[in-house]
Amino acid sequence: MLYLCFLASTSISFRFSAGYGVQAVTTETSFQLNDDEWHTVYAERNRLEAILQIDEFAPVRLSPTRGLSSADL
């Protein structure tokens, strides 16, 4: 599961499940995102982290916590 959603007119959340619960990366801007202008949203989920970036602003990164699984034994 992967999805992006607007939480408010100034914030976006990138949510994903990596098999150990839903994680979320959220970023908030100082400006309205629903301003009739195009914005660039970059969202990435890889083995080490999740990244969410809007336009040229600094990305928000999340290194998900992970519970014990059979792969760790």
N, C-alpha and C positions, 0 to 999 in steps of 0.2 A: 504494500500500500504506500503510495506517495501522493501527496496533494498540497497545493498552495491555496491559501484563502486570505481574503481581506478580513482583518479583525475590526478595523476602523478605517476611516479615510486616510489615516497616516501610518498604518501598520499592516504588515503582511506576515503570515506564518507559513512555514514549510514543515509539514508533518510527515513522518514516515515510520514504518514498523520494520525492524530488523530481526524479528523473531523473538524479542524479549521485551515487548511492550512498545507503545507509541512514544516517540520522541518528537520534540518540536524545537525549531529554531525560529525565533521571532525577531523582527527588526522594526523599529519605529523611526519615522522621518520627521523633520521639522516642517515639512510642507505637505499639502494635500496631494494624494496620489490620484484622486479622481478630478483632475484639473483640465480634462480634455486635451492632454498632451500625452505623447508616447513616453513610456519609461521602460528601461531595460531591467529585467529581473533575472538574476542568475541563481540557480539552485542546484546544488550537487550533493549527492550522497555517495560516499565511497567506503572502503573498509575501515578507515581511520576516523573520519569526521563527516559532518554535514556543514555545508556552507550556504549562506543566503546573502545576496548582495543586490542592492537597488542602485541603478545608474552608476555613477563613478565613485560612490561613497564606499567607505571601508566595509569589507565583508564581516558578517557575524559568523562565528564558527562554534560548533558544538562537537565535543568528543563524547559520544554517548557512553554512559556507564553500562556495564554488561554483567549479567548474573552468571552463575556457574552453569555450564552446559556439558553435555557428554563429550564435546570436543576438547574440553579442558582437562579431562581425566587422564 
